[in-house]
Amino acid sequence: METASMEHEPTDSRPLRIAVVAGEESGDLLGADLVRALQLASGREVHLAGIGGRHLQELGLASLFDAGEIALVGVSAILRDLPRLIRRIGQTAAAIAAEQPDCLVTIDSPDFSLRVAKKVRAANPSIPVIHYVCPSVWAWRPGRAPAMKPYVDRILCLLPFEPAELQRLGGPPGTYVGHRLTHDAGVALAAEGQRNPRDLSAERTKTLLLLPGSRRSEVHRLIEPFGETVSVLQARGHRLRLLLPTVPHVADLVRASVSGWRDQPEIVTAQDAKWQAFGQADAALIASGTVSLELALSGVPMVSAYRLDPVMRLAQRLITSWSALLPNLIADRAIVPEFYNDYVRPGNLARHVEALFTDTEMRAWQKEGFAEVRRRMATDRPAGEIAAEAVMEVIRQ
């Protein structure tokens, strides 16, 4: 990166001006942790601009538009909304460049946020650019790594092997910051609940977590097979208490989608209630995603499923990673079973879930694997603090 101009070298007294772009719920949480850590590390206020959800808005961000507009997944969804996304990319980049922040932090959502970063770099090269959450260049489209180098100054990585992969592929420098979940109070609460003595006798009512995704498209594709899986389990003699933690922007869709189920799930949207549910669960049926790491660190045995959109199904042969689940990749072993597309079959899912309801070898294998995940992810400080240190280092360059 070229040396930043003096207008972007903050004094000790004035607030830090940070631009953020965060579309996903998980990215919004990462951004909020980072902002709080920046406030503590610098001893100064942080003024925010850009795009974010409820967590960043609680810290003072007036989002340019609803962050849910860029929380898209799959090529089909992106192609459908391409004209609007192009307008939003231009609008966001222009607003951030005009703001002249001390730094731009783009968080995840690379199809949107990295295009914003590239336009901001072209409009004002003196603004440092940091991308939080390394794109999975080690598993898909490795050419993205060197392509980012001209307009991204640092990548904050959640997985310990990613900085070396970025270097190998000729990408921007990476800093391993760990994951916010390794020091999260909610995870600690859930893990404590999982460590409590548990009656795993076959006749006991089992508590099953259902997590069909945080995006509307995921819920549309998975809620029906998840409901059918519940029906299979009930037909096989299992008495179930169903807990369905979700996020506010899909809660109405979830409620409507489960309204016809024989037994209604307990739908929770509050964070405290979510972690309590994790602590109480005997097992979970999930959409592949960040929630798999939340559950692994909490110690909740799980089965994962996902249905790709039609266009991504055609491109899946280009995926080089052996697994799509973070716990499996981090531990470098197949801890959690994962089923995709045509293999998301209720009868199969139900039989894998019921193998986790009692004290089986499969349940023990997952519990042991989760301990290895925790060991490999361990850092001496929370991820937000390490990330804030990296951000300040880039700003001062």
C-alpha positions, -999 to 999 in steps of 0.1 A, spaced: 0 0 0 12 35 -7 19 56 23 -13 72 35 -17 109 34 -17 129 66 -54 135 65 -58 98 73 -34 97 102 -56 102 132 -46 124 161 -48 113 197 -79 133 204 -103 131 175 -126 101 170 -115 73 147 -136 73 115 -142 38 104 -161 28 73 -177 -7 75 -194 -30 50 -212 -59 66 -242 -77 51 -244 -110 70 -255 -115 106 -222 -131 114 -203 -103 98 -223 -77 117 -213 -94 149 -177 -95 140 -178 -58 131 -194 -49 164 -168 -68 184 -141 -50 164 -155 -16 170 -158 -21 207 -122 -33 208 -110 -3 188 -127 20 213 -109 3 242 -75 0 224 -75 37 212 -93 52 242 -113 73 216 -147 73 202 -153 55 169 -175 71 143 -190 47 118 -202 50 82 -213 24 57 -235 -6 59 -243 -29 88 -271 -46 107 -285 -43 142 -253 -49 161 -233 -22 143 -263 1 144 -264 -2 182 -229 13 182 -240 43 162 -239 32 125 -266 48 103 -266 22 76 -268 35 40 -295 9 34 -308 -24 48 -278 -47 52 -301 -76 43 -300 -65 7 -265 -77 3 -269 -109 24 -273 -130 -7 -260 -165 -12 -256 -184 -45 -250 -173 -80 -287 -174 -89 -296 -149 -62 -268 -126 -72 -277 -128 -109 -314 -121 -102 -304 -89 -82 -274 -79 -103 -287 -45 -115 -296 -35 -80 -264 -48 -66 -243 -29 -91 -262 3 -81 -256 -4 -44 -219 -11 -49 -215 22 -67 -236 41 -41 -217 25 -12 -182 31 -26 -190 68 -34 -204 74 0 -174 59 17 -148 77 -5 -166 110 3 -165 102 40 -127 100 39 -125 75 68 -93 65 85 -99 30 73 -124 9 54 -132 -25 69 -151 -48 46 -165 -79 64 -172 -112 46 -198 -110 17 -169 -109 -7 -190 -107 -39 -203 -73 -27 -178 -60 -2 -146 -65 -23 -161 -48 -53 -168 -18 -30 -132 -20 -17 -119 -19 -53 -139 11 -62 -130 29 -30 -93 23 -37 -97 37 -72 -116 68 -59 -92 75 -30 -60 54 -28 -51 70 5 -78 51 24 -64 19 39 -86 -12 32 -89 -42 54 -110 -73 47 -122 -93 77 -129 -130 70 -106 -145 44 -124 -156 13 -121 -194 9 -94 -191 -18 -79 -223 -5 -111 -242 -15 -126 -222 -44 -112 -198 -71 -77 -194 -58 -71 -167 -84 -90 -143 -61 -60 -142 -37 -36 -123 -61 -65 -103 -75 -72 -87 -41 -36 -76 -35 -38 -42 -54 -68 -29 -33 -67 -49 0 -39 -40 25 -46 -67 51 -68 -97 56 -80 -107 90 -83 -145 91 -105 -167 112 -87 -199 105 -51 -206 116 -39 -219 83 -52 -190 61 -23 -166 64 1 -192 50 -24 -200 22 -26 -163 13 11 -161 11 14 -193 -10 -12 -180 -35 3 -145 -38 -25 -126 -19 -25 -98 5 -8 -103 39 -30 -121 64 -32 -119 102 -47 -148 122 -70 -132 147 -89 -163 158 -127 -163 160 -149 -142 183 -167 -173 194 -137 -187 212 -141 -160 239 -178 -155 236 -198 -155 269 -228 -171 252 -207 -200 239 -192 -204 274 -228 -205 289 -239 -231 263 -207 -252 269 -213 -252 306 -248 -265 300 -234 -293 277 -210 -303 304 -237 -308 330 -247 -345 336 -273 -355 309 -298 -383 309 -293 -400 275 -317 -429 281 -337 -439 251 -371 -433 267 -364 -397 277 -378 -367 256 -349 -354 235 -343 -317 229 -335 -312 192 -322 -279 178 -333 -270 143 -312 -243 125 -323 -240 89 -302 -210 81 -300 -172 86 -309 -164 49 -343 -165 34 -331 -186 5 -317 -212 29 -349 -214 49 -369 -218 17 -347 -248 7 -343 -265 40 -373 -260 62 -394 -286 44 -369 -315 46 -361 -305 83 -398 -308 91 -400 -342 73 -370 -353 93 -388 -344 125 -418 -365 113 -395 -395 106 -380 -392 141 -414 -391 157 -426 -421 136 -395 -440 149 -407 -435 184 -388 -404 196 -405 -378 218 -391 -345 209 -389 -310 222 -381 -288 192 -361 -255 197 -356 -233 167 -333 -203 172 -334 -178 143 -326 -142 135 -352 -115 134 -351 -109 96 -362 -144 88 -384 -151 119 -417 -144 102 -408 -167 73 -398 -194 98 -431 -191 117 -451 -193 85 -431 -223 73 -436 -244 104 -472 -234 110 -485 -267 96 -461 -290 117 -478 -314 141 -456 -302 170 -447 -265 169 -410 -256 176 -402 -231 202 -389 -202 181 -364 -179 198 -347 -148 184 -330 -133 215 -293 -141 219 -296 -152 255 -324 -176 247 -303 -190 218 -273 -199 240 -296 -214 266 -311 -235 239 -277 -246 228 -269 -256 264 -301 -277 267 -299 -295 233 -292 -331 229 -285 -328 192 -289 -303 163 -299 -305 127 -284 -275 109 -278 -256 77 -241 -257 69 -225 -224 79 -210 -204 108 -235 -220 132 -215 -253 129 -186 -236 147 -209 -221 173 -223 -256 181 -188 -273 180 -174 -248 205 -205 -252 226 -202 -290 224 -235 -298 207 -235 -329 185 -250 -322 151 -258 -332 116 -254 -308 87 -274 -303 55 -274 -279 26 -290 -274 -8 -271 -253 -33 -290 -230 -57 -293 -244 -93 -264 -224 -107 -240 -233 -79 -249 -270 -84 -234 -267 -119 -202 -252 -105 -197 -275 -75 -172 -296 -93 -148 -266 -91 -148 -268 -53 -116 -283 -42 -121 -284 -4 -128 -319 11 -154 -305 35 -177 -274 37 -179 -274 75 -156 -253 96 -153 -278 125 -142 -305 101 -117 -282 83 -102 -269 115 -97 -303 131 -87 -319 98 -110 -348 103 -146 -357 95 -162 -349 128 -197 -339 116 -216 -357 89 -227 -334 61 -253 -340 33 -259 -319 2 -284 -314 -25 -301 -347 -35 -287 -364 -4 -307 -341 19 -331 -369 25 -353 -369 57 -349 -406 63 -311 -404 62 -310 -372 83 -333 -387 109 -312 -418 114 -280 -398 118 -297 -375 143 -310 -403 164 -275 -418 166 -266 -387 186 -295 -390 211 -279 -417 232 -243 -425 244 -231 -438 211 -196 -439 195 -208 -413 170 -217 -389 198 -183 -396 216 -164 -391 183 -180 -356 178 -174 -346 214 -137 -355 211 -135 -337 178 -150 -306 193 -123 -306 219 -97 -306 191 -114 -277 174 -112 -257 207 -75 -265 211 -66 -254 175 -87 -222 176 -73 -211 210 -58 -175 212 -45 -156 242 -69 -127 236 -104 -123 220 -105 -120 182 -118 -85 184 -87 -73 203 -63 -89 179 -82 -76 149 -83 -41 164 -45 -42 169 -41 -51 132 -64 -23 121 -45 3 141 -13 -10 127 -25 -6 91 -39 29 99 -6 41 113 15 28 83 
